Structure formats: C-alpha cells, structure tokens
Amino acid sequence: MKILIIEDEVLLANSLKTMLENKGFTVEAVYDGESGAEYALLGVYDLLILDVMMPKLNGYEVARRVRSKRCSTPILMLTAKSSIEDRIAGLNAGADYYLTKPFDSRELLACINALLRRQGNQVNEMVYGNTSLDLESCQLCCGEKSVRLSAREFDVMRFLMNTKENIASKEVILARVWGYDSNAVENHVEVYVGFLRKKLKSIGSNISIEAVRRLGYHLEVKD
C-alpha cells in the first residue's frame, strides 16, 4: 500500500513516514499543499494523510481540488484545529476521516487500516480494458491467463493504469517509479515498457502501451 503524507511540519512528516514504513507501507512526503495536490492527482496512492494549515494551499483546498478531479483516494486529515466547525469543513471538503493533533500512533494506524479496508476491491485490483492488475500478488490477469510482474514492472504498470489514456512523460514516470534521487535514465523506462508490452501480449490483453513522440506513454484499449 502506498501512502502520501502532505504536511508542512517536516519533522512530523518524516516521523510519520518512518513509522508507517516500519509497518510495511510505502510512503512519500511533501511539505506544502500545492505540491501535495499535484502528487495526489497522479493517482498512485492508496491513502492521503493531509494537514490543514499549510503554505500555498491549505488542506481544505487540497481536498476540494483532489475531489473535483474525481480522485477517490481516501483522505485522512490530521490537524490541530479541533472545533466541530473545523471537522465539518474538513468532511465537506472531501476528507473521509478527521484526526486531531496530538494523536496516539495506535489510533492513527487504526484509522489508516479502517480507511484501506473500506476501499475493498478498489485497493486490491485495478482494471482497464479486459485486463486487471492484482495489487497484492503483482499479477496481470486477462481471463484465465495471468503473468507475474517484477517489482519495477508492477510499479510502472500501476502508474500507467492510474493515468490510463492520459499521457505520462518519461520524466514523470522516472520520478514517480524510480524516485527523484535515482540515477535511472529514460532508457530504463523504455526497457520496462518493452517488458510490459510482451507480458500484456502473452496473456491476450486488449490494452496496449502507446508511445507519443516526445511526450511519453499512455494506455489504449484495442478494438
């Protein structure tokens, strides 16, 4: 499961990141609302943990922007603002749960697990065309046929299934899959796209990974 923390208190954000990584989650953190909204809309996260009082965009604005783009990723708001009016504002903005600071780490984990369970099959499987990506077994499935993906293939395929027909540049794929500090280059993306194309063909999938010259890749469903 992949979690995005949007929190301007760097020490708190990094502390939460470490704690959740120790629980087996994959976690990224950003430190202002504007960056948080951009990351969230990539659609690669299973949960957003969102502070309210932040620079550039506050948490309410981030939640409204995410929901306006039809992003259904669960949102857990963390904030020191504890009045009933604040809670109502957060829920009306699109949050699924509102947890006030200071909080117990056990309560936070319980909230996270509850929100992830609530997603049901949306968390465990992604579907496009006649093909599904099992998020637990890392398998691509089409009818009775399936093929297991390597960890990197899985990350690239998951990203593409989130962006679907929208074009994702090689630079963005590199940043989101390999990480901003990686030494990977665009050729790495091309190699893994090649691997995925072969595996999609092997299971009879009707989706293809199309390249758009100088722009990037997107998925198409073939007739």
C-alpha positions in Angstrom: 0.0 0.0 0.0 1.3 3.5 -0.9 0.6 6.5 1.3 1.2 10.2 0.6 1.8 12.5 3.6 1.1 16.2 2.9 2.4 18.0 6.0 4.4 21.2 6.3 5.9 20.3 9.7 8.9 18.4 8.2 9.9 16.6 11.5 6.4 15.4 12.0 6.0 14.3 8.3 9.3 12.4 8.4 8.5 10.8 11.8 5.1 9.6 10.4 6.9 8.4 7.2 9.4 6.3 9.2 6.7 4.9 11.5 4.5 3.8 8.5 7.4 2.4 6.6 8.2 0.2 9.6 4.7 -1.1 9.4 5.2 -2.2 5.8 3.7 0.8 3.9 5.4 2.6 1.0 5.4 6.3 2.0 6.2 9.6 0.4 6.0 13.0 2.0 5.6 16.5 0.6 5.6 19.7 2.6 3.2 22.2 1.0 -0.4 22.0 -0.2 0.3 22.8 -3.8 2.8 20.0 -4.2 0.5 17.7 -2.3 -2.3 18.3 -4.7 -0.1 17.6 -7.7 1.2 14.4 -6.2 -2.2 13.2 -5.1 -3.7 13.7 -8.6 -1.1 11.3 -10.0 -3.5 8.6 -8.7 -0.8 6.2 -7.5 -1.6 6.4 -3.8 -3.9 4.2 -1.7 -4.3 6.9 1.0 -3.6 10.6 1.6 -2.7 11.9 5.0 -3.4 15.6 4.9 -2.6 18.5 7.2 -4.9 21.5 7.2 -2.7 24.6 7.9 -0.1 24.6 5.1 1.5 27.1 2.8 0.3 27.7 -0.8 -2.9 25.6 -0.4 -4.5 24.6 2.9 -5.8 21.1 3.5 -9.4 22.0 2.7 -8.3 23.4 -0.7 -6.2 20.4 -1.4 -9.1 18.0 -0.6 -11.5 20.0 -2.8 -9.1 20.1 -5.7 -8.5 16.4 -5.5 -12.2 15.6 -5.3 -13.0 18.0 -8.1 -10.8 15.8 -10.4 -12.8 12.7 -9.4 -9.9 11.3 -7.4 -11.5 8.9 -4.9 -8.3 8.1 -2.9 -9.2 8.1 0.9 -8.2 11.3 2.7 -7.3 11.3 6.4 -7.0 14.9 7.7 -4.5 15.5 10.6 -4.8 18.9 12.3 -4.7 20.8 15.5 -8.0 22.5 14.5 -10.4 20.6 16.6 -13.7 22.5 16.7 -16.9 21.0 15.3 -16.9 23.6 12.6 -13.4 22.6 11.5 -14.4 18.9 11.4 -17.5 19.7 9.3 -15.4 21.9 6.9 -12.9 19.1 6.5 -15.5 16.4 5.8 -17.4 18.7 3.4 -14.1 19.4 1.6 -13.8 15.7 0.9 -12.0 14.1 3.8 -13.0 10.6 4.9 -11.8 11.0 8.5 -10.6 13.8 10.7 -8.0 13.2 13.4 -6.9 15.9 15.7 -3.3 16.6 17.0 -1.9 15.4 19.2 -2.9 11.8 18.4 -1.8 8.4 19.5 0.1 6.4 16.9 -2.2 3.4 17.6 -5.3 5.5 16.7 -3.6 6.7 13.6 -2.8 3.2 12.4 -6.4 2.1 13.3 -7.8 4.9 11.1 -5.5 4.1 8.3 -6.4 0.4 8.3 -10.1 1.2 8.5 -10.0 3.5 5.5 -8.0 1.0 3.5 -10.4 -1.8 4.3 -13.3 0.4 3.3 -11.9 0.6 -0.2 -12.4 -3.2 -0.7 -11.6 -4.3 -4.2 -10.6 -0.8 -5.3 -7.5 -1.2 -3.2 -6.7 -4.8 -4.3 -7.3 -4.6 -8.0 -7.1 -2.2 -10.9 -9.0 -2.9 -14.1 -8.6 -1.4 -17.6 -9.9 -3.0 -20.8 -10.1 -6.7 -20.3 -7.1 -6.7 -18.0 -6.7 -6.4 -14.3 -3.6 -5.7 -12.1 -3.7 -7.6 -8.7 -2.1 -5.2 -6.2 -1.4 -8.0 -3.7 0.0 -10.7 -5.9 1.6 -8.3 -8.5 0.0 -10.3 -11.4 -1.5 -9.1 -14.6 -4.6 -11.1 -15.4 -6.8 -11.5 -18.5 -9.4 -14.1 -18.4 -7.8 -17.4 -17.4 -4.3 -16.2 -18.1 -2.0 -14.3 -15.8 1.6 -13.3 -15.5 3.6 -12.2 -12.5 5.4 -8.9 -12.7 8.7 -7.9 -11.2 8.6 -5.1 -8.6 9.7 -2.5 -11.1 7.3 -3.7 -13.8 4.5 -3.7 -11.3 5.2 0.0 -10.3 5.3 1.1 -14.0 2.2 -0.8 -14.8 0.3 0.5 -11.8 1.3 4.1 -12.7 0.1 3.6 -16.3 -3.2 2.1 -15.2 -3.8 5.1 -13.0 -3.1 7.6 -15.8 -4.9 5.4 -18.4 -5.4 7.4 -21.6 -3.6 10.5 -20.2 -0.1 10.8 -21.4 2.7 10.3 -18.8 6.1 11.6 -19.8 9.2 9.5 -19.2 10.5 12.1 -16.8 7.3 11.8 -14.7 7.5 8.0 -14.8 11.1 8.1 -13.7 10.3 10.4 -10.8 7.3 8.5 -9.6 8.6 5.0 -10.0 12.4 5.3 -9.5 12.3 8.4 -7.3 13.6 11.9 -7.7 17.1 11.0 -6.3 17.6 8.0 -8.6 20.3 7.7 -11.2 17.9 6.0 -13.6 17.6 7.5 -17.1 14.8 7.5 -19.7 16.2 4.3 -21.3 15.1 2.5 -18.1 11.5 3.5 -18.8 11.7 2.3 -22.4 13.2 -1.1 -21.3 10.4 -1.8 -18.8 7.7 -0.6 -21.1 9.1 -3.2 -23.6 8.9 -5.9 -20.9 5.3 -5.0 -20.1 4.2 -5.0 -23.7 5.5 -8.6 -24.1 3.6 -9.7 -21.0 0.4 -8.0 -22.0 0.6 -9.7 -25.3 1.3 -13.1 -23.7 -2.0 -13.0 -21.7 -4.1 -11.8 -24.6 -4.7 -8.4 -23.2 -6.6 -5.8 -25.3 -4.7 -2.9 -23.8 -1.6 -1.5 -25.3 1.1 0.9 -24.1 1.3 3.5 -26.8 4.2 5.9 -27.2 3.6 9.5 -28.2 6.7 11.0 -29.8 8.5 13.5 -27.4 5.6 13.3 -24.9 5.5 9.9 -23.3 3.2 6.9 -22.9 -0.4 6.2 -22.4 -2.8 3.2 -22.4 -5.2 2.4 -25.2 -7.9 -0.3 -25.4 -7.7 -2.1 -28.8 -10.8 -2.9 -30.7 
